Amino acid sequence: SYGIRAAAKNSRISWIDTTTDATQERREAPLFDAPEPTVVSEEIGGRSVKTSDFWYDLPQELIAQHPSERRDGSRLLVYHREDGTLEDRIFSDIIGYLNPGDCLVVNRTRVIPARLIGERITEDGSRGGKMEFLLLKRLDTDTWETLVKPGRRAKTGARFAFGPDLRAEVLRSTPGGERIVRFEFEGIWEEGLDKVGEMPLPPYITEKLGDKERYQTVYSREEGSAAAPTAGLHFTRELLERIREKGVQVEEVLLHVGLGTFRPVKEEDVSQHKMHSEYYEVEEDTAARINRARDAGGRIICVGTTSCRTLESVADEEG
């Protein structure tokens, strides 16, 4: 077996999240690796964690609707664990918190334009009301698992049109309320999707995205996510090069963000919430390099929760 020599209980795995908001290992992984039947937090007296423990006020006017002109010009909030103090910095300052020998782990997934706005095709062939589809997982060449809104109108057999060249039919519903949809198209799917699909921005971002690449990380390479690993959006190629020149190794893993990002936690006791699986990959040589970095005393620093939960999912007591 192989993996990362730091399980979730080991404090030597760190993660960065600056958002306001052998063979290849191929698995469908739970969002978090939690074998225990209940989630317990010592910080709140050992009782089960409740969703209400995470309530906080976030004024709408403080949610940025447009990215900064430069990716690494975003603000960076630094938490000093030794004394509990907070510090406001600029993201490009992050290089000062990285040491030679550290290992920075990023997620190379790429977001697809997964949001589709369709019109219902009535029995006489005319167009009816609008329907929003969010592509979650490709099941085969033309069939996808999707989220739909409003769901009550996406009944089995219902047909929808997305522009002149793309049609869809609802095949069935899943136990979780998603819809299995078959698309009808000519030509190359990716080209057609790029024409009619929109980037699936979070619901608290209400402004249109001018440049689709701003919702991709600069190191994104493999399409498959329904949302961006947003902590990585702040890195530029120049900043990453400076980080490497400082002696910090940068390693890539892959996790395609899926339904778990969009499905709200409705249970008050979070241990009762059903976790959805996500596809991830960690290559053996990548795992070996990360293990060597930790053996040499370096810190393993994950960029965002997607990289962190990927490492947590492949780690065991041996590495």
Long-range contacts (C-beta under 8 A, 24 or more apart in sequence): 1-316, 1-318, 1-319, 2-284, 2-287, 2-288, 2-291, 2-314, 2-319, 3-282, 3-287, 3-291, 3-311, 3-314, 3-315, 3-316, 3-318, 3-319, 4-282, 4-287, 4-290, 4-291, 4-294, 4-300, 4-311, 4-314, 4-315, 4-319, 5-290, 5-291, 5-294, 5-295, 5-315, 5-318, 5-319, 6-294, 6-300, 6-311, 6-315, 7-312, 7-315, 7-316, 7-317, 8-32, 8-33, 8-312, 8-315, 12-294, 12-299, 12-300, 13-300, 13-302, 13-308, 13-311, 13-312, 14-299, 14-300, 14-301, 14-302, 15-231, 15-301, 15-302, 15-303, 15-304, 15-305, 15-307, 15-308, 16-94, 16-231, 16-301, 16-302, 16-303, 16-304, 17-231, 17-304, 17-305, 18-74, 18-75, 18-76, 18-77, 18-91, 18-231, 18-234, 19-230, 19-231, 19-233, 19-304, 20-62, 20-63, 20-64, 21-63, 21-202, 21-204, 21-205, 21-230, 22-284, 23-284, 24-281, 24-282, 24-283, 24-284, 25-280, 25-281, 25-282, 25-283, 25-284, 25-287, 25-314, 26-279, 26-281, 27-279, 27-280, 27-313, 27-314, 28-277, 28-278, 28-279, 29-255, 29-277, 29-278, 29-279, 29-280, 29-309, 29-310, 29-313, 30-275, 30-276, 30-277, 30-313, 31-260, 31-275, 31-276, 31-277, 31-278, 31-309, 32-275, 32-309, 32-312, 33-309, 33-312, 33-313, 34-275, 37-271, 38-269, 38-271, 39-270, 39-271, 48-269, 48-270, 48-271, 49-269, 49-270, 49-271, 50-268, 50-269, 50-270, 51-265, 51-267, 51-268, 51-270, 52-268, 60-204, 63-204, 63-205, 65-205, 65-206, 65-207, 66-207, 67-214, 67-233, 70-236, 71-214, 71-218, 71-233, 71-234, 71-235, 71-236, 72-234, 72-235, 72-236, 72-239, 74-234, 76-234, 91-234, 92-239, 94-239, 95-239, 95-242, 95-243, 95-246, 98-243, 98-246, 98-248, 98-301, 99-247, 99-248, 99-298, 99-299, 100-246, 100-247, 100-248, 101-247, 101-248, 101-293, 101-296, 101-297, 101-298, 102-248, 102-249, 102-293, 102-298, 102-299, 102-300, 102-301, 103-248, 103-249, 103-250, 103-251, 103-289, 103-290, 103-293, 103-294, 103-298, 103-299, 103-300, 103-301, 104-243, 104-248, 104-249, 104-250, 104-251, 104-301, 104-303, 105-250, 105-251, 105-252, 105-253, 105-290, 105-300, 105-301, 105-302, 105-303, 105-307, 105-311, 106-217, 106-219, 106-232, 106-235, 106-250, 106-251, 106-252, 106-253, 106-303, 106-307, 107-217, 107-229, 107-232, 107-252, 107-253, 107-254, 107-255, 107-303, 107-304, 107-306, 107-307, 107-310, 108-217, 108-219, 108-220, 108-221, 108-222, 108-252, 108-253, 108-254, 109-220, 109-222, 109-223, 109-224, 109-225, 109-229, 109-254, 109-255, 109-256, 109-257, 109-306, 110-216, 110-220, 110-221, 110-222, 110-223, 110-224, 110-225, 111-199, 111-200, 111-215, 111-216, 111-220, 111-223, 111-225, 111-226, 111-227, 111-228, 111-257, 112-193, 112-197, 112-223, 112-224, 112-225, 112-226, 113-193, 113-194, 113-197, 113-198, 113-199, 113-200, 113-212, 114-197, 114-199, 114-200, 114-226, 115-197, 115-198, 115-199, 115-200, 115-201, 116-162, 116-166, 116-196, 116-197, 116-198, 117-162, 117-198, 118-160, 118-161, 118-162, 118-168, 119-160, 119-161, 119-162, 120-153, 120-158, 120-159, 120-160, 121-159, 121-160, 121-161, 121-167, 127-161, 129-153, 131-160, 133-160, 133-168, 133-179, 133-181, 134-200, 134-226, 134-262, 135-197, 135-226, 136-178, 136-226, 136-258, 136-259, 137-258, 137-259, 139-180, 141-189, 142-182, 142-183, 142-184, 142-185, 142-189, 143-171, 143-180, 143-181, 143-182, 143-183, 144-180, 144-181, 144-183, 145-174, 145-178, 145-179, 145-180, 145-181, 145-259, 146-178, 146-179, 146-180, 146-181, 147-178, 147-179, 147-259, 147-262, 148-178, 148-179, 151-177, 151-179, 154-179, 162-196, 163-195, 163-196, 165-192, 165-195, 166-192, 166-196, 176-259, 176-263, 176-274, 176-276, 178-259, 190-223, 200-226, 200-227, 202-227, 219-252, 222-254, 222-256, 224-256, 224-279, 225-256, 225-257, 225-258, 226-256, 226-257, 226-258, 226-259, 226-261, 226-262, 227-257, 227-261, 227-262, 228-257, 229-255, 229-257, 229-303, 229-304, 229-306, 229-307, 230-304, 231-303, 231-304, 231-305, 232-303, 232-304, 235-303, 249-289, 249-293, 249-298, 251-286, 251-289, 251-290, 252-286, 253-280, 253-281, 253-282, 253-286, 253-307, 253-310, 253-311, 254-279, 254-280, 254-281, 254-282, 254-310, 255-279, 255-280, 255-281, 255-306, 255-307, 255-309, 255-310, 256-280, 257-306, 280-310, 280-313, 282-310, 282-311, 282-314, 287-314, 287-319, 291-319
